[in-house]
Amino acid sequence: MAPKAKNGLRVAFIHPDLGIGGAERLVVDAATELVRCGNHVDMYTAYYDPKRCFEETKTGGFAVFTAGSWFPRHVYGRMLALCAYVRCVLVALHIAWRCYKPGPKAAYDVVIADQVAVVVPIVKLLMPSTKVLFYCHFPDLLLTKRESFLKKLYRAPLDYLEEATTGAADLILVNSKYTRSVFAQTFRRLAARAMQPGVLYPALEPELAQFIDGGTTFLSINRFERKKGIRLALEALCELRERQGTTRLVVAGGYDPRLPENVEYLKELREAARQMGLLEVVRFMPSFTDRQRTLLLAACRAVLYTPQHEHFGIVPLEAMAAGRPVVACDSGGPTESVTHGAVGFLCAPAAAAFASAMAELMDAETAVGMGRRARAHVEGKFSRRAFGEALDGYVRQLRQV
């Protein structure tokens, strides 16, 4: 093992399978950044194929070690969770063995366990001087169905083990405030101990992060369909940039290459951006992921919602729930969900009107205040609890008829 970096820590990651998914992107980003901060980092996993993994696993300055790959991932397509637990336990045992085997060695200062918490007490038992950080993407027990008695019987000890081992960590982090609330509702014994995880948002892709850092960024979320009126967002940005030269726009949304309209409309929007001279300040993100949606909502100044006569529109609610003001057309559902002047702006479907609203939101204090009221507005009127209570009221009315 390499010696501890000067003024840095020795950090080990435990991740089940090092592929190319969103969870892997996060853990690779985390390892790369810890190296950049002057720490010595090693990555341990039960599976790693250098040909099918992120480039940083080869260039990020950290080593990747595998262990436990001989243990099966499933038993005839079943018991995936149990097998993942066993494989990660084998990885944890391998780390302990490497620390104690003869020759130059140094224990890790911190082990970061990702996704599978069962390794936490094992690391703490075998490496008592090592602190353990557990990063919870989402409670695993909520990610599976229990459709039969046998499945319930199989999951019961795993569910108990997940909560018990999660609570053994020295520090718990989650990927959003929403996940933290789910964590508290799911792991009630931990909540009773006042165990509240910290929030560490996943990182934006470097290129997109650099783009957003270049100026105040507005966000448009819609499917790439003509009826969504996305061109209006481009026209508004074009007009606003005559007053505020650093503004930019991310256009993200659902996109299916099998649908001719999606393909044609995205091409039309790119051409419109080129004609308006906006190619350098607009990013198109077709088929963006849930992770990217969360990160973009956290990074943008406000959300532009351009459809007219939309029957309701869930995007404004998502934006307000994320604490972001909304600029929407003054028709359809947004007239009921967006309170003009308080949580956003309802505008005529014209570039000048949208640009004027965006100009007001260029003032950070104004945007923050609106965003704060927007979140409270959604929680009070459009939360799942409010929805359930309203539905319950309607159902009870039926019994009185």
N, C-alpha and C positions, 0 to 999 in steps of 0.2 A: 504494500500500500504506500501511496505517496504520503509524505509528511504533511501535517496541517499547514495550510497557507498562512503566511504571516498576517496577523490581525484578522484572520478569517476563521470560519468554522469548518469542521468536517461534517458534511451533510450527506445522508443516504436517502434515496427515494425507493419506496416499494410500490410497484404498479403491476396489476395482474398480467395484462398482455399489452405490449408496446406496439400498437398498430398505427392507424392514421385517422382515428376518430376524434371527436371533440374533446373527450376526456384526455386523450393522448396529447392533443395539441396543448392543452393546459399544462400538463405535467412537464412536457418538453420546454415550454416557455418558462415555467418556474425554474427548472434546472439551469437553463441557459442564463437567466437573469441572476441567479444566485452565484454562478461562476463569474459573471461580469462584476458582481459586487465584491469579488475577492475571496470567495469561499471555494473549498475543495468539494466537489460533488461527484457522487457515484450513483448510477441508476441500476436498480435491481428489478428484474421481471422474470416471469415464468415463460415468456415467449418474446422473441425479437428476431425479425427478419430485416436485415439492413436494406434489402431491395424494396421493401414495402413499409417504409417508415419515413418520418420527417427527416429532412436533411440535417437538422441540428443534432440528431443523435450521433452523427458522424463528425460534425464540425462545431458543436456547441461547447467544446472544452470539458466535457464530462465523459466518463467511461460507462459502458453498459455491460452488465453481467447478468447471465441467465442461470436459473436454478429451478428445479422442480418441473421442468418441461416434460419429463418422462411420465408424470402422473396425468391420466386422461382428463380432458376438459369436460367430459360428460359420460354417462353410462347409458348407452343406447338412446341418446338424445334427451336423457333426463338427468336430474340432479346436477344441473349446471352450477347452481349456487354453492352446493356442498363441495363440488370439485374445485371451484374457484377458491374457496376457503382453504382447502387442503394445499393447493398449489402455492398460495400466498404464505401459508405457514411454512412450507418447505423453503421458500425464499427467505423468510425471516431467520430460520435456522441456519441457512447458508451464510447470511450476514454475520451472525454471531460466531460461527465457525471461523470465518475469515478474520474476525477481530482477535480471536484467541489462539489461532494456529501459530506454530513456531515461526520466527522470522520477524522482520520489521513490521510493526503493526501499530495502530493507534485506533482507539475506540472512536465511534462517531459522537459528535456533540449532539446532533439532532437527527432523528429519523422521521421522514415525512411519509406517512402511510396514506395512500390514495385509494378511495373507493371501498376497500375491504378492511374493516376495523378489527377483525379477529386477530391480526398480527400485533396489535397494540400491547396487550398484556404480555405477550411472548417476548417482545423486544425489551419491555421494562423489566421482566424477570431475568433474562439472560444478559442484559446490558444495563445494569441499574444506574449507572452514571449518565446514561443517554436520555435526553428529553424526547418525547414523541408528540408530533403534530399530526392530527388526522384531518384530512380535507374531505368533506362530505358534499358530493355533488347533489345527492338526493337520497333519502332513506331507501335502502334496498328493499325493505319489506313492502313498500308501496308500489314496487315495479313489477309485481307478479300477482297473478290471480290465484285464488284458492277455490277451484271449482268442484273439488271432490274431498271426501273425508281423508283420503290418503294424502292428498296435497296439503291439507291443513295440518295433518299429523307430521308430515315431513318438514313443513315450514315453522312450526311452533318453536322447536329448540333453536333454529337458526335466527328467528326473529328476536327471541330472548337474548341470544348470544350477541346479536348485532348491537342492541342497546347497551348491554353490560360492557362489552369491549369498547364501544365508542366512548362511554363515560370514563374509561381508564386513561384516556389521552391527557397529556399535560395541557394541550391547547387544541381546540376544535375550530376549524374555519369552514364556512359555507360560501357558495358562489353568489348569493343574493339575499336581500332582506326577506324576499318571499320564501326562499328555502329555509331561512332561519325561523320563520313563523311556522312552516310545515314541520320543521325539526322539533319545535316546542310542542306542537299538537300530537306528534307521533311518539316521541320519546318522553312520556309524561313523568317517568321516574327521574329522569335527568332534569326536566324542568322544575320538578319539586325540589331539587337540590340547587336551584338557581343557576344551573349551568347554561349559560347563553353563549353560543358560538360567535366568533368574530366574522365579519363579512369581508371577503377578498374576491373582488370581481375578476373574472378571467380577462386576459389581455386581448386587445384588438390585434389583428394581423398588422405587422410592422408597416406595410405600405398604406393601409387604411388609417392607421394611427397617425402617420406622418401627414396624410392628406387632411385629417381633421385638425391637426395642430396648426395647419396653415391659416386658419381663420374661423370665424363663427360659422357653424355648420347647421343647416336646416335639414330635416329628414322627411322624405315622402315614402309612405308604405302603401302599396296597392298592387293588385294583380296587373300584369301588363296587358290591359284591355283598353280599347279606345274609349269606352264609356266611363272610364275612371278619370279621364281628363288630365292626365299627368303633364301634358304639354304646358298647362297653366302654371305649374310649379317652375318650369324652365323660364317661361316668359316673366314671371314675377321676380325670379332671381336676376334675370337680365336687367330689369328695370331697377331693382334694388342696388345692383352693383354700380350703377351710375352715381349712387349716393354713398354707398359703403363698399369700397373696393375689395375688401378681404373676405366677403361672404362666399359661401360655397354650399353645395347641395349633394346629398346622397339619395339616389332614387333606388329603392329596394322593393322587392315584392315577389309574388308567385309567378313562376315562369315554366311553361311546359313546351319544350322544343317540338313536340308532336302536334301542337296547335298552331296552325298557320297564322292566326291573328296575333298570338304572342310573339312569334318570330318577326312578323311584319311590323308590329307596333314598336318593338324595341329598336328595330332598324330605323324607323321613322323618328323616334326620339333621339337617337344618336345623331342622325343627320340634322335634326332641328338644333341640337346643342352645338353642332359644328357651325351651322349657319349663324347662330347667335354669338359665336366666339366663346363658348362656355366649356369646351372640351377639357380644359385644364382645371376647371373648378366644379365639375360634376362627375360623380362616380355612379355608374349603374351596377347594381348588384342583383341580378336575376337569381331566383331560387336561393335566397339567403337562408341561413340556418337559424334555429331558435336562439342559439348562442349569439350569433351576430345581431339578431334583433334586440336582445337584451343589452348588448354592449352599445349599439347605436342609439338606443333610447337613452342610455345613461350619458352618452357623449354629446348629443345634439342640443341645440338651443331651444328648438320647438319643432313640432310636427305639422307639415302641410297636408291637409286632407282635401283633395281637389274634386272628388265626384260630386255631381249635382243630383238632387232628388234621390239620394241614397235612402233606402227604406229604413235603415238605422245606422249601421257602420260601427264595427267593433274597434277599429283602429284608434279613433279619438279616445275611447275608454282606456285602451292599453297605454296610450301616450300619457294621459292624465294620471293613471295609476303609477306610472314611472316618474311622476312629478314634472311633466313637461307640458307647457301650454300648447294649445291647438289653434291653428288658423284653418278655418273650414268655410265652405260655401254656405250661404244663408238659405239653405233649403234642405228638406228631408230630415233625416234622423238627427244630424248635428244640432239642429235648432232646439232639440229637446235635451241633448246631452252636454252641449257646450254653452255655458252662461257667458254671453258676450261682455267683454270688458273685465270679467272677473277671473276666468280660467283660460281665456283665449279670446279669439276674435271670429265673428261671423261676418263674412265679406261677400260682396257681389263677385260672381265668377269672372273677374277681370284682373289682369296683371297689375294694374295700378292700385287696386284695392288691396290685393294680397301683399304687394310690396310695401304699402303704407303700414299694414299690420306688422310685417316682418321688421320694418324700420323701428317701430316702437319696442319690439322685443330685442333689438340690438343692445338696449340698455340692460345690463346683466341683472341689476337690482329689480327691475320690472319683471323680467323673465322668471327670476327666482321666486318672487312673491306670487306671481300667477301660478307657477308650478306647485308651490306649497298649497295654495287654495285648490288647485286642480286635484291633487291627491286626496285632500279631505273631502272634496265634492264627490269623487268616485266612491270613496269608502263609505260615505254616508248614504248615497242614493243608489249606487250601482254595484255594491259588493254582493258576493254570493249570499251572505246572510240576509241582506235587504231583499234580494231576489227570492230567497226561500220563504221569508216571512210574508212577502206580498202574495206569493203563490199559495201559501198556507191559508191566507185570508180568503182568497178566491175559492179554494177547495171547501173551506168551512161554510162559505155562503151557499154553496150547492146543497149542503145538508139542511139548510134552513128554508129552502124553496119548497 
